[in-house]
Amino acid sequence: MVEIVAGLKGGEGMGREAFVEAAYAGRSGKAKALLEAEGIILRRPLGLTIARGSIRGLTVDGGDLVGQADQGPFRLGLGAGEALKWKAMLEKPLPTLAGKMGLSPELAVWTFGTLDGPELAIALAGVVEVAPDQAVLGVARVTGPEAMEAVADLAPSPVWIIHDKGKAAGFGDTAVRHAMRAAGWIDSKACAVSATLSATRYGRRR
């Protein structure tokens, strides 16, 4: 039986964490376990990630969450109640990008810029592209100040701004936020689009 070494912290859903006795990939020991969208992250000294897409055969054995993944079986000492919660969360399908952005077939959407990539193509499938004054939502890809200025002037409210992410971003979240706030917009939520792109939702400040 794996011993729980600390209680759970955080709210319901992704982002939960616990200090546990863990075993995976031929390694075992005490570590902080994080339940995130990409899977289970085991901090140092283990330094392992159990990829969500590889997890299968989840069960609760006493107080342990037990399953199989790419590098073999794993076991996390969460306690019976929390193990059941983590199991349910891991078995629940993640929301789609379209769901996160509020996109659906036949929705009147204003688009701007080059919205390429499979993630955006799937999310925008079936929407009806219309002029800004007819749209209930905007989706714009910006890569620099000129595009940003055009979007701030033309976009319907709300609008999702698709921008680069990461330290190497040419025109990323900070630049977008400064430009939009200066133009009278306020950001309300964000989501990942792909490994290189993020989306931030803006509405006109009342």
Secondary structure, DSSP 4 states (H G I P E B T S, - for coil): -PPB-S--BS-SSTTEEEEEEEEETTEEEEEEEEEETTEEEE-TTT-EEEEGGG-EEEEEETTEEEEEETTEEEEEE--HHHHHHHHHHHHSPPPPHHHHHT--TT-EEEEES---SHHHHHHTTTPEE--GGG-SEEEEE--SHHHHHHHHHH--SSEEEEEE-STT-SS-HHHHHHHHHHTTEEEEEEEE-SSSEEEEEEEE--
